[in-house]
Amino acid sequence: MMDKTFDPAAVEARVSAAWEEAQAFRAGRPERAGAEPYCIVIPPPNVTGTLHMGHALNNTLQDILCRFERMRGRDVLWQPGTDHAGIATQMVVERQLTEAQQPDRRALGREAFVERVWAWKAESGGAIVNQLKRLGASCDWSRERFTMDEGLSAAVLKVFVDLHAQDLIYRDKRLVNWDPKFQTAISDLEVQQLEVKGHLWHFDYPVVDASGAETGQVVTVATTRPETMLGDTAVAVHPEDERYRDLVGARVRLPLVGRLIPIVADAYSDPEKGTGAVKITPAHDFNDFEVGRRHGCRPINVLDAEARILLDGNADFLAEAAPEPETLALHGLDRFAARKRVVALMEERGRLRLIEPNTHAVPHGDRSGVVIEPYLTDQWYLNVKPLAERALQAVRDGQTKFVPETYEKIFFQWLENIEPWCISRQLWWGHQIPAWFDAEGVAYVAHGEAEARAQAEARHGRPVELRRDEDVLDTWFSSALWPFSTLGWPEATPELARFYPTNTLVTGKDILFFWVARMMMMGLHVTDRAPFDTVYLHTLVRDEKGAKMSKSKGNVVDPLGLIELYGADALRFTLTAMAAQGRDIKLSLSRVEGYRNFATKLWNAARFAEMNGCRLDPGFRPEAAREVLNRWALGESARAVAEVEGALAAYRFNDAAAAAYRFVWNIFCDWYLELAKPVLQGEGADPAARIETQATVAFLIDQIAKLLHPFMPFLTEELWAIKGEGLADRGILALAPWPRLEGLADPEAEAEIGFVVDLVSEVRSARSETSVPAAAQVPLVLVGADPAVRARVEAWRDTLLRLARLSGIAFADAAPRNSVQLLVRGSVAALPLEGIVDLAAEVARLKKEAARADGEIARIDGKLGNADFLARAPEEVVDEQRERREAEAERLARIREALARLSDD
């Protein structure tokens, strides 16, 4: 006997153990040796990570595809693994050392510190893997990889050395995003732009003549960063700005520093913004770097690695300069303290013209929380331009497609304008760059130190001392190799031959460039094949109001907490049902609770079936069913399977979930079981009809388990085991075949039962819309019914009376006065409501509601048509207004439908 209630916690643990014992998710099962392969590589979560809602969505969608294809008979490999996550992991261990009041990493030394990181990774780095298992992820866990394991490290080494030999990897001095706290370059992805209330300082730079004497003219520049003016090497004005046309080519004297710098004409300067003249500091601003490069202005770095002013001994700064003693005294000051001092010095010298309040975006490190500096350093770069061209062509040729297709445009925009990739990081945790330097600073890139020494000896003609580059590679470098390195490349493994290129990549839209594009580029360059045929990009999971989840807002929803409360199946189904292509998910607890109720509904239906003798009959042939109700339900199940299958094949996850939900809740539970009750429980029921119905119910529960398995694997696996108890060679549901119900569609059965269902539904809607008391029984009149309709009504008269709460059913040539008229599949039905409902008052009420809805729609349209509102309002507020309009429009349509149903007289 089934338990009275469905207990997700107990079921999940039991089912997980059964999957593990059966090795259900292992790729390369002997019985599938000849099957078509299907491979997804998991976006490797950080080894530091814990399951968040983005992981829950991403891995649920991947799991749906893998379980679906596994049931369709394919040899599925869902390749799992984790990422070493350089800066994030190093930060965690450094924080641990600080909290334990132990020596920091520099006091420990590199080797000891890296050993500590490996120890931490071994102790708790696999936490997220166990959390993914709790979600139900059907990865081949026996093949779990790590971006710094031996095999992947070999792949990284080979790719780096090969790319360097091909002159695609090189060393250069350029601007990078520099984190002064961690003292490393970081990627754009690790930078957050935060709105900060600051100031705009207007400084006067004196114009000088050919001899260097001040002419009395000044050029006023505005800056949010006064401290960087020490590194100015030009002032830029727009070529068409009449105010400065005569000054282009002249020079100004840089206050406090004394350096003479040119006034250059460059379209970067906006005549409409500020004074139209901008200071150019190539070493401390990405745009200025490009302007300086166009005009031959050398970059002068005036900050050190910790963002302190660097003047003493700074040859670049001192060249051609005559700094004042007060300026040199700035050396060693923190950048923000220096800012205040520079402003004060400029004011003392009468060079401060104006201070304006100014709110602007300032880059911050997403992990350190400090302001990021554009910083000029020597770094390793990868010239990705030729790699990008191949990736672009692969998408143009259809080798790889994006879902939704709109992301192709973004992909093209990024790759067509791609810049060299800074691949080095000043960290200790990661793949150490395989380069050794001699005393002259010449780099020798090699597979090992011995090879590098041989290269150096060949150059110098004698053995020389070498030092290893201390930098490590950007985490994204090893992640870019993930689709083929996890399968054994550079070795020619059987897995690589069978599963590469992979099939579908499921990932977030936010890393389209940082990961997807780089995998495309590396995969094509290294293996000569695109790494996947389809990229499905999902959106964000937001809170129920549409706001982005963040700890600072206190609106983060913990998926593990939801699993504890409602079960993994409910969370998975919620995320799937809301995963419409291109639309963010607004997650509400009520939705999760609702789908927990869905799981309970199915459990109760299965229990009802058990109590009514519905057991699997191995000899049952659905195509041979005789009862019209059973034929209808079987036909509906075939339609649901086709709809789910079609939607999943097109990556319309929400449509697939909706089709499954509609069949299970609406068709099977609400209608089929309800209509079958008299057959299953009635004393005078036909024995043959009862036996067939019992077998049909059991069969359909089995098909539902298969249909829902990709979405709700725990509940369905448990039902499969319960219903299949005692059946030989039943196996587990995860390896069972996908439903094959072709040929079960029955138009005649659908016409009959569909009419009954629609008629009851229409009567119920009309009762609700016209405020008929719930307990009241009302008459129903079929108007001008043909013989077929009369026959259906008579056959299901008792059911109609019971389910629609009717006092009686009659036939007439015309609708009675004061009745609500319904159109059901071409037939007219009427509900005479005189004496039950005041129809005139009801019409008045509905018209009033319609006017109210019209007014609300007009009010919202006014907001949405206001360009200022759209520009200023947060995205979630605009989305909320659009959703409210949609809801009001739907309400108005229902009101008008209700009004149309009320006859005049």
N, C-alpha and C positions, 0 to 999 in steps of 0.2 A: 504494500500500500504506500502510495506517495505521501510524503510529509504534507501536513496541512498548509504550511507556508514555505515559500522559497527563501532559503537562507544563503545569500550570496557568499558570505565569508567561508562557510563550511564547504560549499560547492566548489568555489574557486580553488581552494587548497587541494581538494580531492581530484578535481579535473586536471590541474597542473601536474600532479604526480602521475596521473594516467598518461598524459602526453609524454612526459619524460621517460616513463618506463617503456613506452612503445617507440621511443625515438621518432616521434611523428613528424618532426620538422627537418629531419636530416635530408640533405640533397643527395642524389645519387643512389636512391633506394633500388635494390636489384630489380624489383618488378617494374621500375620505370626507366630501365636502361635505354629503351627505344623511344621513350616519350620526348616530346618537344621540350627543350629547356626554357625556364623562365627565371630571370634573376633581377633582384633589386638589391642595391647596396644601401645600407642604412646611413643616413647622415650621422656621422659618428658624434655622439654627445661628448662633451668635455668630461674627462675623468674626474674632475672636481664637482661635477654637476649632480643635481637632484631633479627628479621629474617635475617639470612645470607644464602649464597648460599647452604651450606650443609643442612640446614633446608629445603630449597626450594626443593632440590632433594629428600631428605628423605621423606618428607611429600607428595610430588607429587606421589611418587611410592606407598606409603601406600594408598593414596586416590584412585589411579587407582584400586588397588585390592579391596578396600571396595565398590566403586561404581560398579565395575564389579560383585562382588558377590551379592550385593544388587539387581542388575538387573537380576541376575540369580535366584532370589527368596529366597535367604537365609536371615535369621534374623541376621543382621549385627550389631555388636557393635564395633565401633572404640573408644576405651576408651582414653579420653584426660586427660591431667593434666600437672602440672609443678613441678619442683624440687626446693627445698629451696636453694640448691647450697651454702652450708655453707660459705666457705672462700670467694667466689666471691661476695656474697650478703653482707657479713660483711664488705668487702673492700669498696663496693660502699657507704654504709652508713657512714663508718669512713671517707671516702673522703668528703662526704657532710658536716660532722661536721667540718672538717678542713677548707673547703672552706667558710663555714659560720662563721668561727672563734668562734666556740662553744666548750665547754669542750669535751675532747676526751672520748672514751668509759670507760676508767678506772676512770676518774673523775666522769663520770655519774653514774657508778656502773652498775652491770649486769642487774638488773631488768629494770632500766630506759632505758638502751641501747637496750635491746631486745624489749621493747615497741616501740622504735623508728624504729626498723627494721620492726616490724609488721605494723606500720603505713605507712612506705614507700612501703611495699609489697601491702597493700590495695590500695594505691594511684596509683602506676604505675607498679605493678608487673604483671598485666594482659596484658601489651602492646603486648607481643608476641602472645597471644591468638588471639587478633584482627587482627594481621598481618597474622596469619595462616588462619583465615577466609577469608581474602582478597585473599589468594592463592587458596581458594576454598575447604579447608579441610572439609570433610563431617563427622566430629566427632559427637558423641552424646554429645553436649556441655552441656546438662542438667546434665550430670554425671561427670563434671570436678572435678578432685581431686588434692590435693596438698600434698607433702610428709610430711608436718607437720600439716595436719588437724587432727581432733580428732580421726577419724577412723584409719588412717595410723599410728598415734603415738601409738595407742593401739597395733597395729600389731608389731611395732618395739619393744615396751616394752616386749611383750610376747615372741618374738623370742629371745631377748637378755637374759632374765631370764631363758628361757628353755635351751638355748645353754650353759649357765654358769652351770646350774644344771647338764648338761650332760658332764661337764668337757671339753667342746670344747672351751669355752671362758675363758681366764685366763689373769693374769697380769704378765708382764715380763720386764726385763731391756735388751733392744736390740738397735741396731743401726736403726735409721729412717732417712728419708729425712727431714731435719729441715730447715724451712724458718726463718732466723734470723729477718727479718722485721716483719712478722706476728707472730713470736714466736709460731709456731705450726708445728707438723708433717704434711707432705703432701704426697699424693700418687705419684707413679711413673708417672701417667698420667699428673700430674701437674708440672712435671720437664721437662725443655727443655735443650737439650745438644747443647751448642753453641761453635763454634770454636773460640778460644782465642789465641792471640799471647802472649806467656809468655817466661819463662826460665826454664831450667833444671839445678839445682844446684848440684854439686858433692861434697859431704862432706866426710872427712876421719874420721872414727871411730877407735880409738886405741884398738888393741887387748891386753888383760891382761892375766896374768898367774893365777894359782890357788890362789895365795895370793892377787891378785888384782893389782899387779904391771904391768906397761906397758911393753910389750915385744919388742917394736919397730916396730912391724908389724901394718899395718892398713888395714881396710876393707873400700873400697870406695863405698858409696851408692849415688844414684841419686834421687832427689825428685823435684816435682813441688810445694811442699808446705812446705817450711822450718819451718814455725811456728808450725807445728804439730809434729816436731821431739821431742819436749818437752814431748810428750806422747809415745814415742817409747818404746816397751817392748821386741823387738827381731830384729835380722837381719836374713833374709832368703836367702839361696842359693839353687841351684838345686842339688838334690842328686847325679847326675852324672857329675857335674861340677868339673873337675880335679883340677881347680885352688883353690878350697876351701875345697876339701875333708878332708884335715888334720885339718881344722879349725872347722868343724862341732862338736858341743858340747862345744867349747871354748866360751869365753865371750869377749865382748867389753865394754869399758866405754863410756857411752853416753855423748858427749861433752855438756858443759854448765850446765848439770844436775848432772852428777856424778853417775848415776845409772848404775849398771852392768847388762847387758842384754845378753841373749844367742844367739849364731849363730845356727840356726836350718836348717835342710834339708827339703825342701818342693818344690814340683813340680810347685807351683805357680810362683816361680822365673824363669825367662826366661834367659838362658845363652847367648842367642843371642842379648839380649836387654841391653843397657847401660853397666854397669860393671858386670852384672850377679848377683849382690847382691842388695837386696831391704830392706829398713827399714820397719818394721812392727809396725803399729800404730792402734791397734784394735778398739780404741774408735773413730777413725776419718776416717775410710775407710772400705767399705763393704767387700772387698776382704781380707783386713788385719784382720778384725773381724773373718772371717772363719779360716784364718791361725792361729791366736792367739788361737782360740778355739781348733784347732787340736793339738796344742803344749802346752796348759795349760798356755798361757801368759795372764795375767789379763789386762783388758782394763783400761787405765788411761785417763780420760777426762780432757783436758786442755783448754776448751772453755766454756763460759757460754751461756745462751739462746740467747744473742744478739751477739754471735760470738766474744766476747772479751776474752783475755787471762785470765784464771782462775788459779792462783797459791796460793795466800794468803789464808791460812786456808784449802787448798785442801789436805786432808789427803792421798788420793791415790797418788797424785803427790809427796808429801814429803816423803812417805814411801821408805826406802832404797835409798834415794837420798841425795846428798850433793850439792845443787844448789849454784852457785856463786851469789854474791849480784847483779851483772848486770842482771842475769837471773830473779831473784825475782822482779827486777824493771820492768819487762815486764808486770806484773799483771795489768789488766784493759785496756791494749792497744787493739785497734781494730786489728782484725786478719791481715789486710793488712799492717798496720803500724808495727805490731809485726814481720811480714815476713821480712821487710827491716832491722829491728834491729837485728834479729837472723842472717841474712846473714852477717851483719857488724861484729857481735861478733865472728862468726866463722872465718871470714877473719882475724880479729885481732889476733886470736889464732893459725893462720896457718892451720886451718882445712878446708878451702875452696880450693878445688883443681881446679875446672873448672866451668865456667858458659856457658851454651849453649842456643842459641835461640830455642824455642820449641813452636810449634803450636799444641794445644791439645783441646779436648772437655771438657768443664766445665759445670756442671749442674747449671741451673738458674731456679728460680721460675717463672712459666709462667705468674703469675699475679703481683708478687712483683718486678720481674726483678733483684733480688739480687742473689748472688751466694749461692747455697744450701750447707748446711753442713751435712755430715753423723754425727749424734749426738746420744749419748748414753743416753737414758731416760727410765723411767718407763712408759709403755703404756699397753693398753688392746689389746690382740691378739685373733684371732679366728683360731683354728686349722682346716684348710680347707681340709687337706689331705683325711680324710674319706669321706667328702662331694664330693671332686673332683673325687674319685673313682666311685661314683654312677653316676656322670655326664658323665664320660668317658664311662661307661657301657651303658648308655642311648643312646649315639651316636653310639656305636658299635652295639647295638641291633636294631638300626633304629627307635627308638622312636622319635628322633630329627635328622633332616638332615640339612646339610649346602648347601647353594647355593651362589657362586660356591662351588663345592665339595672340591676344593683345600684347603679351610680354615679348613677342618677337621684336616689336618696334623698339622697346627699351634695350633689348639685347643688342640690336643693330647700333643704336645710338652710342652705347657704351664702347663697343668694340671698334666702331669706326673712328672713335676719338681717343683711343687708348694711349696711355702714357707708359713709359718703362715702369716695371714693378720693382719696388724696393723689397728685396727678399731677406735682408739681414736684420737681426734683432740683437740688442746688447743685453742678452740674458744668459743664464747658465743652463736652464732647463730646455732642452730641445735638441735638434740635430745640429751638432757643431759643424760649422762650415769647413769643408775639406780643403783648406788653403793654408799654406805656410809662407812666412815672409822672411826675406834675408835682411841684412843690415841696411840695405838701400831701399827697403820697402817694396821690392819686387815680389809679387805673389806667385806661388807655385801651387796649382790646383791638381790634386792627385787622389788616387784611391786609398793611399796610406802614406805615412811619413817617409818610409823607405823610398817610395816612388818619387816623392817630392824632393828628397835629398839628391836622388839621381838626376833630377831635372836641374837642380841648383848647381850641382857639380859640373854638369855639361855646360852650363852657362858661364861659370866662373873658372872652370879648368882645375878646380880643387874643391875639397869638401869645405862647406861653410856652415856656420851656425844658423839654424832656422827657429822661428817661434810660430806656434800654431795660432791661427786666428781664433780669438776668444768668442766671437759672435756665433749665434745660432741662426737657423733659418726660421723665417716666418712660418707659423703653424700652417697657414694655407698652402705652403709649398708641398708639404707631405700630404695634406688633404686633397690636393689637386691630382695626386696619383692614386687615390683611393679605389676607383673602380677596377684597376688592373693590378695594383700592388697587393690588394687583399686576396687576389686569386693566384698569387705566387710569382708574378712577374718580378724580376727578369728571367726566372726559370720558366721553361716551357712545360708547365704543369697541366695535367688532365683537366683541372678545373678551369684554367685559363682558356683552354681550347674549347671547352663545352659551354661556359657561361659568359664569355666575353666576345663581343660587346654585350653589355647588360641590356635589360629591356626598359623598365620605367624608373625614373628618378622622381621621388616625391620629396619636396623640400619647400621651405618658406620663401616667399617672394623677396624678402630682405637680403638674401644672399645669392641672388641671381648672378650678380657680377663677381662677388668675392669667392664663390665656390663653384657654382655651375659653369660659368664662363671659363674659369681656370681649368676645370676638369675637361671641358671641351677642347681647350687649346692643348693641354698636355696629352690627352688621350690621342688626339689626331697626330700630334707631332711624334709621340713615342711609339704608338702602335699602328699608326696609319689608318685608324678606324675611330669613328665617333663612339664615345663610351656608352651611350644609351640612345634608344630610338625615340623616347618620349620623356619630356620633362613636365611634370604636373606641379604647378606652383600654387600653394594654398596661401591664404591670407592670415590675418592675425585673429587671435581669440581675445576679445575685449570683455569688459564687465557688462552687466545687463543694461547699463545706460549708454554703452558705446564708448566709454573712456578706455584708453590703453591702461593695462594693468601695470602697476608699479608699487614698490614697497613704500615709497614716499606718500603715495595717495592712500595706502592702506586698503587697496581694493584687489589685491592678489588672491586668486582662488587656487587653493592647493588641490591638485587632482587626486592625490593620495587620500586626502580628507574626504573627498566626494566618493571615492571607491569604498572607504570605510563605511560611509553613511548609506550609500545607495547601490553599491556593487559596481564592478568594472563594466559590466554589460550596459548598464544604464548610462554611464558616462560616455562610453564608446558610441552608443546609438544617438545620444544627444549631439555629440560633435559631428557625427556623420550626417544626421538629419539637417544640420544647419550649415553644412559645408557647401554652400552654393558657389560656383565658380566666380572668382573675382570679388566676392563680398566678405567683409569681415564678419566674424561670428560674435554675436552679443550673447554671452553665456549667463543664463539665469538659473538659480537653484530650482525654481519651479519647473523648468524644462527637464532637468535631470530627474527630479522627483516624478514628473509625468512619465518618463520612460522607464523609471523603476516600476511604476504602476503597470506599464505595458508588459514588463517581464512577469509581474504578478498575475496579470490577466491571462497570459499564455499558460502559466503554471496552473492556474485554477481551471482553465479549459481542459488541460491534459488530465487533471485530477477528476473533473466531471466525466471525461471520457472513460477513465479507468473505473469509476463507480457505476457507469452504465454499460459495462461489459465490452468496451471498444478496445479490442486487442488486435495486434498485427496478425494478419492471415497471410502466410507465405504464398498461398495460391490465389490471392486476390488479384484480379486483372481490372484495372480502372477503366479500360476501354470497353469492358463488357457490362458496366453498370447499367441498370434498367430504370431505377427510380429517377424521376426528373430532377428532384432536389439534389441528389448525389451527382448527377451528370452536370448540373449547373455549378456546383461547388468545385468539381474536378476541372471543369472548363475555366473557371475563375482562377484556380491555382496555376493552370498552364499559362494564363495571361500574365499573372503576377511574375512567374519565373522568367518569361520572355521580357517583361518590362525591366526587371532587376538586372538581368543579364545585359540587355541593351544599354542601360544607364551606366553600369560599371564599365562596360567596354568603351564608353564615351567619357569616362571620368566624371559623370554627373552623380556624385555620391549622394547628394541630398535627394535627387529623384529616385535613386535606387532604394534609399531608406523609406521614402514616402510610399513607393509601390509595395514594399514588403509590409509596412505598417498598415496600409489600407486593406491589404488582403487579410492579414492576421487579425487585426482588431475589428475592422468593419465587416468584412465578408465572412470570415470563419467564425469568430467569437460572437459577434452581435447578431448576425443573420443566420448563418448556416446552423449553428448549434441551437439557436432559438427555434428555427423552423423545424429542426429535427427532433425536438423534445417530444412531440406527440408520438412520433414513430419509436423513439427509444424508450419512452416511459409510459405511453398509453396502453391501457389494458386491452383494447381491441385492435391493437396494431397488427398488421400483416407480419407473420414470423419471417417470411423471406425478405420483406422490406427492412425489418429490424436487423437481420443478420448482415444484409448488404450495407446498411447505414453504419452499423458498428465497424465493419471492415473499412468503409470509406473514411470515417472519422479517424481511425487509427492510422490509415495510410496518409491522410492529409497532415496529421501531426508530424509524421516522419518527414514529409516534404517541407513542412514549415521549419523543422529543425535544420534541414539542409539549406533552405532559402535564407534563414536568419543567421546561419553559422558564421559567415564572414563578419557580421556586425556584432553578434552577441554569442561569442564562442563558448562561454562557460555554461550558461543556461541551456543552450542547445545540446552541448555534449552530454550534459546530465540527463536531459530528456531522452536523448538517443540511447543512452545506457539503460535507463529505466524501461523504456518501451521495447527495447530489443533484448531484454533479459530472457535467457533461455534459447535464443535463436543462434544457430550454428554459424560460425564464420562471420559474425556481425562486425567485429572490429570496432575501431573508433570512428567517430563522425569526421574528425579532421582529415581522414584519408578516404572517406566515403565519396562516391561520385556525386557531382552536381545533378540536380533533378532534371530528368528528361521526360517531359510531359507533352511532347508534340502529338497532335492528333486528338487531343481531348476536348477541343473547343466544340460546343454543341449549341448552335444558334437557336434551335427550338427550345431547349431548356432555358437558355438565357432570356429568350423572349417571355417565357412564362414566369419564371422566378424573378427576373428583372423587373417585370411589371408589378409584381406583388411588392417587392422591396421599394420601388419608386413610389408606388401609391401610398404605402404606409409612411414613407419619409415625407412626402408632400403633405399628407394630412397632419403629421406631427408638426411640420414647419408652419403650416397655416394656423394650427391651434395656438402655437407659441406666438406668432406674429400678431394675432388678433386677440390675445389675452384670454383665451378660453380657459376657464378653471381646470386645473390638472385632473380633478376627480370627475369632471362632467363628461357624460357620454353624449355624443352628437350623432345625428344621422348622416349617412352618406348617400348621395344620389349619383348614379352613372348616367350621363346625358348622351343619348343617341348611340349607345354601345352596340358594337357589331357582335355577331355570334361568338367570335373568338374571345373577345373581352368578357362577354357574359359567362362563357365556359370557365375562364380563369378565375373570375370572381366567385363563381359558385364552388369551384374546386377548393378555393382557399378562404371560403366565407368565414369559418370559425377562427382561422388565424388572423384575418383582417379585423374581425370584431375585437379580438383579444389585444392585438398589438397596437391598433389605432384608437382604441377606446371608443368604439362606435356603438350606438344604440340599435342600429340596423342598417341594412343596405338595400336600396331600391333602384329601379331603372325608370327613366323618364325621357320624353322627347325634348324637354326644355328644362333649363335650370330653375329651381324655385326662387321666389322673391327673397331679397335680403339674405343672399347666400354668398359665400366665398367660392370662387371658381378656380379649379386646378387643371393644369394640362399635364397629363401623364402619358408619355409616349404616343402622342396623337389623340388620346382619348380625353374627354372632358368629364371631370368629376366636380360635384358641388357639395358644399357643407352648408345646409340651411342653419343659420345661427340666430334667427329671430327668437327672442325670449331668453337667449343665452348670453349674447353680447350686444351692446348698444352700438350698432354699426356706424351710425352717424357720429357718435362721440369718438369711436375708434378712428374713423376717417379724419376727424378734426385733430386727434392726437398725432396721427401719423404725419399729417401735413405740417404740424407744428415742429415735429422732430426733423422733417425734411428741411424746413427753413433753417433750423438751428445748425444742421449739418452743412447746408449751403453756406451759411455765414462763417462757420469755422474754416471751411475750405478756402473761402475768399480771404480770410485773415491770414492763413498760412501762405497762400499764393502771394499775398502782398510782401511777406517777409522774404520768400524765396525769389521774388522778382526784384528785390532790393540788392543792388551790387555791393553796397557798403556792408550790409548784413553778411552776405556771403564771404566777403573779404575778411571781416573781423571776427565772426563767430567761430568757435572751435569746431573742428570737423564733426565731432560727435553730436553737437547741438544742431548743426545743419542736417545731419542724417536723421536725427530724432524728428525734426520738423517734416522731413520728407515721408518718414514712416507714419507720422500722425495724419498727414494728408491722405496717404494711401488707405489708412484705416477708416478715415471719415468718408472717403469715396466709396469704399466697400459698404459701409453702413448706409450711406445714402442710396446705393443701388438696392440694398435689401428693403429699405423703407419703400422705395418706389415700386418694387415688386409686390410688396404687401398691399399697397394702394391699388395696383392694377388688378389684384385678385378680388377686390371688393366690388361686386356688381352694383350698378346704380339703383336699380329697382327690379 
